[in-house]
């Protein structure tokens, strides 16, 4: 799973400061970002985003998730997309959408839509979790409609404050914000390519004769090698010290846009059909990444500090002590699955567990005493609540919790 390193998202102050002082005076980046985030959502609310009076109803069949979502979201007009109160209705499942069904919808939809298996996106060169627009997507039927749909999904998730189970490359977020790209943006996509361009930037290449580079590149597409000029007549223009800046700019642009420029523009168009570009422009690429995808590395201490208990459970109850011991035994992936089982999403907001949302706004993770010792745990995704039976041993708790997390594919609406 991808996560934003701590030093990247909240740079620490002087190492001589105590942790208590650091908490009282958060780093400037974090403080500024949180202020931006609050201001952004206040502006959305003041402009009526997601407020109605009409609903944006999405009737979804689980077996036809992508098709149903595409048909309904693409048939909606701009006003409904921006103003409509979202209501996801799963087939064969009764209940009102107090938040749980919608969270599950965005989680499952993003897991499919942005999956490289479907051909619209591909993994970046450096890993198998961050994705970017695929050049081969040009061969997908109606690809521009699908990318416009993808942009609308991103916009709806942003407006209604639902996290996506997808992690994009930093240049993707820059494209979404229509920000200029830089050499450093290549590092996460293709480290070797980045290093070669960096060497050219940092060294005097003189006449360039020794390098033999021209304003021309070769690329492979569907097994066929083609030559592409970076500018008219580029194959006859030698790269030298005086024109290398232009060469680097054109190479960076080519590497980031090759074969995907039109698809990316369709996605950006769909995104801004849902949310005004002037509102989103307050964020930079790193901040937008945090807003859309949250973070995926679970801080168990933060989780425990922001958990409440009901019906007889408390932090020092033996079953609760065993519960947190089980969480420590779990891998991060298993913790994410448990979080998804209980809340409908496997992502954590930038602010951490204190910012988890329920049906009526912020709602902390909750564990309630319920059921018999042989029962499986159950979840209320609308309320971020786990009903945990009073198991007599830590091993039974571990087995039941693991079974519930790994074998449960749908969420009951309570």
Secondary structure, DSSP 8 states (H G I E B T S, - for coil): -----HHHHS----TTS-HHHHHHS--HHHHHHHHHHHHHHHHHHHTTTT--SSEEEEEE-GGGHHHHHHHHHHHS-HHHHHH-EEEEEETT-----SSHHHHHHHHHHHHHHT-GGGSSEEE-TT-SSEEEE-GGGGGSTTHHHHHHHHHHHHHHHHHHT---S-EE-HHHHHHHHT----GGGGTTT-HHHHHHHHHHHHS--TTSTTTT-BSEEEEEETTEEEEEESSTTGGG-B--TTTHHHHHHHHHHHHHHTTTHHHHHHHHHHHHTTS-HHHHTTS-HHHHHHHHH-B-S--HHHHHHTEEEETT--TTSHHHHHHHHHHHHS-HHHHHHHHHHHHS-S-B-TT-GGG-EETTEE--EEEEE-S-TTS--EEETTTTEEEE---SSHHHHHHHHHHHHHH--S----
